[in-house]
Amino acid sequence: MSSMRTGKGVLALVVAGMFLSFSVNHVFAQTQAGSKKEAKKEEKKLKKETKKLEGKAEEAEEALGRDAVFCILAAHTSGVGTAQQLRDKFNSLSGFPFGQFVAAVLLADRIAKPLDEILAQLQAGMSIGQITKEADVSMGEVRRGFGEFRSELARSMTNPPTRDCFASTP
């Protein structure tokens, strides 16, 4: 009788272990699915903010001139290049949309990738979201940076810069 109870006890432990294992795997799978769904949602939000930024950059280009946007861009980024370097880089690209270039510069300022690499990835068909995900950077942080710069462009259009950063100073 004692060995029968021991056998039932072992069987109960095995069944409980299997149930616990199933429960843990189920919770893990749900977390993974939720996390994938959340990542897609974040990527969609970043895509929307990128489109807004691109539109505002092209609007500012029209209102202020491309050089003024390069000056503003250079003043609000670090390590990406001077206004002159950004202008030269943009002019060396053929058929690349100006708004997308502005987004690429801002992204290069926020992730550990050089601008040339980001531009090459964009030209190869990758999205800003895919590049951000690949760099393992918070899409929310990139989105906030894009929004802040979009606001800066809007302020500059209302109150245009009085100094041309391309003009030489005496």
Buried (B, 14 or more C-beta within 10 A) or exposed (E): EEEEEEEEEEEEEEEEEEEEEEEEEEEEEEEEEEEEEEEEEBBEBBBEBBBBBBEBBBBBBEBBEBBBBBBBBBBBBEEBBBBBEBBEBBEEBEEBBBBBBBBBBBBBBBBEBEBEBBBEBBBEEBBBBBBBBEBEBEBEEBBEBBBEBBEBBEEBBEEEEEEEBEEEEE
